[in-house]
């Protein structure tokens, strides 16, 4: 999740398509890109965990609830994880 928008300028947000096109443009092939996320709610947790980890019981409750909600949304929409990545891991080789 990319929390910075127009601060001061938002020149680009990485997406699967942008990474693939940029890597191909500079001569990479055998490109493998993996979205890193369990889902939207665990991404929200990653934004607040610095505050909640100071209260361990609350932290466990919140992350458990986020994982549960993500599991429900994933059952409804199989693209849920792919459409709400926390970031990307990619590997490519130069031609």
N, C-alpha and C positions, 0 to 999 in steps of 0.2 A: 504494500500500500504506500502510495506516495502522498505524504501529507503537505508538501510544499507546493503551493500554486501561486504564481505571480508574486513571489517574495524574494527579491524584487521582480524577477522575471522567470517565467516557466518556459524554458527553451525546448524541453522535451521530456516526455515520460516514456519509459521503456515499455514496450509491449512485445509479445512473441513475434509479431510480424515485423516490427521495427528492427529488433535484434537480428532476425534472419536476413532481412534485406540489407542492413548495414554490413553484416559479416560477408555476405555474398558480394557486395559492391567492392570490398577491399580484397577479394580473392580467396576467401575461405570456402571450403566445401566440407562435406561430411558433418554438417551442422546438427548438433543435438541440443535442444532447449527443453528444460523441464521447469514448469511453474512450481514454485515453492510455496506451499500453503496447505492448510487443512480445510480452510474455508473462511468466509467473511467474519464470523464471530471470533474465531481464534486470531484473526488479524487484528480485530479490535482489541482483543486481550493483549496482543504484543504492544499496543500503544499505551495501555494502562498498567502493565505488569510492574513497572518501576515503582508505582505507588502501592499496589496491592501486595507485593511480595514482603512488605514490612509487617503484614498481618497474615501469617501463614494459613490460618483456617479460612479466612476470607479469600485468599489467593487460590486455594484448592477448590473452594466452592465456585468461584468465578470461572476458572479454567475448565472445570468439569461441566458446568452449564454451557460454556461456549462450544466445547467438543460435542456435547449432546445436540445443541441446536444446529451445528454444522452437519452432523450426521443426518438429521431430519431433512435439512435443505438439500443435501446430496442425494437422498432417496427421491426427492421431488424433481431435481434437475441435475443430471449427471455432469453437466458443464460447469456446475457451481464452483468447484475448486479452480478450474481453468480460468474462469471469468473473474476471479477475485484473488489473484496471486499476491503474496507478500513480496515476492521478488522472483528472479530467475537464476537458474544455474545453467550455464551453457558450455559446450565443448565444440571446438571446430579445428580443422586442420587446414593448413595453407596448401594451395595447389602447387 
